[in-house]
């Protein structure tokens, strides 16, 4: 079976031997990919959500939209020093949301962001350029 949600997948195969201790997923489709991956890796899932949806103390980052700005947040106690993290989402388009998510992760001391992974990348929109200091993997590029 070639389905994403079977025991072996392109994401699981890529990260299975890299010592990942947490998968971070961006609301909301990143939760689907991230949860399945975290389950298979046997590690935790950490959500990044739109502002105002998380119940405890958070870090916040802003990003530009076509007609304004939005904010995302992560719990301040979501990650501990020494964690090896992969950040996942479904789509890399212009890169603004992912850039903000990377900025959130940079607030944590002592974690290692191993890679940012996407199911699909729209190459013409040049979102990868928003992530110059991050390893980026896309399963499918258009």
FENQUIWO-V748094 format. One record per residue. N is the residue number from 1. PHI is phi in radians with two decimals (NA if undefined). NEAR is the number of other ideal C-beta (glycine too) atoms within 12 Angstrom. Layout:
BEGIN
N_PHI_NEAR ; N_PHI_NEAR
END
This chain:
BEGIN
1_NA_8 ; 2_-1.75_9 ; 3_-1.12_11 ; 4_-1.09_25 ; 5_-1.65_18 ; 6_-1.51_15 ; 7_-0.99_14 ; 8_-1.96_18 ; 9_-2.59_25 ; 10_-1.07_25 ; 11_-1.30_39 ; 12_-1.05_30 ; 13_-1.03_19 ; 14_-1.24_25 ; 15_-1.88_35 ; 16_-1.02_19 ; 17_-1.87_11 ; 18_-1.80_24 ; 19_1.24_17 ; 20_-1.13_34 ; 21_-1.89_28 ; 22_-2.71_36 ; 23_-1.88_43 ; 24_-1.86_45 ; 25_-2.10_39 ; 26_-1.64_41 ; 27_-0.96_30 ; 28_-1.96_20 ; 29_-1.19_20 ; 30_-1.13_37 ; 31_-1.16_25 ; 32_-1.14_24 ; 33_-1.14_37 ; 34_-1.11_39 ; 35_-1.13_25 ; 36_-1.10_29 ; 37_-1.17_42 ; 38_-1.05_30 ; 39_-1.01_22 ; 40_-1.16_27 ; 41_-1.41_31 ; 42_1.28_16 ; 43_-2.27_27 ; 44_-1.47_25 ; 45_-1.97_31 ; 46_-2.08_42 ; 47_-1.53_35 ; 48_-1.91_44 ; 49_-2.14_31 ; 50_-1.12_25 ; 51_-0.98_21 ; 52_1.55_13 ; 53_-1.80_19 ; 54_-1.65_24 ; 55_-1.45_12 ; 56_-1.89_14 ; 57_-1.06_13 ; 58_-2.27_25 ; 59_-1.71_28 ; 60_-2.22_26 ; 61_-2.37_29 ; 62_-1.83_21 ; 63_-2.58_30 ; 64_-1.45_17 ; 65_-1.92_16 ; 66_-1.02_10 ; 67_-2.22_6 ; 68_2.55_10 ; 69_-2.52_16 ; 70_-2.40_22 ; 71_-2.33_28 ; 72_-2.19_39 ; 73_-2.46_32 ; 74_-2.43_39 ; 75_-1.11_26 ; 76_-1.14_19 ; 77_-1.81_16 ; 78_-1.27_30 ; 79_-2.32_33 ; 80_-2.02_19 ; 81_-0.93_12 ; 82_1.64_14 ; 83_-1.24_27 ; 84_-1.91_27 ; 85_-2.10_45 ; 86_-2.07_44 ; 87_-1.87_51 ; 88_-2.23_50 ; 89_-2.69_44 ; 90_-1.37_29 ; 91_-2.45_29 ; 92_-1.83_39 ; 93_-1.94_27 ; 94_-1.46_24 ; 95_1.58_31 ; 96_-1.11_31 ; 97_-1.13_38 ; 98_-1.18_41 ; 99_-1.05_32 ; 100_-1.12_35 ; 101_-1.12_45 ; 102_-1.09_35 ; 103_-1.05_29 ; 104_-1.07_37 ; 105_-1.17_37 ; 106_-1.21_22 ; 107_-1.30_25 ; 108_-1.58_27 ; 109_-1.32_13 ; 110_1.37_16 ; 111_-1.70_27 ; 112_-2.03_25 ; 113_-1.48_35 ; 114_-1.19_29 ; 115_-2.95_28 ; 116_-1.93_42 ; 117_-2.10_43 ; 118_-2.25_41 ; 119_-1.28_29 ; 120_-2.30_23 ; 121_-2.15_30 ; 122_-1.61_20 ; 123_-1.01_20 ; 124_-1.09_13 ; 125_-1.50_19 ; 126_1.01_18 ; 127_-1.09_31 ; 128_-1.02_26 ; 129_-1.15_20 ; 130_-1.34_26 ; 131_-2.19_32 ; 132_-1.19_14 ; 133_-1.84_15 ; 134_-2.23_29 ; 135_-1.27_22 ; 136_-2.08_31 ; 137_-2.21_28 ; 138_-2.22_30 ; 139_-1.20_26 ; 140_-2.31_17 ; 141_-2.06_19 ; 142_-1.91_16
END
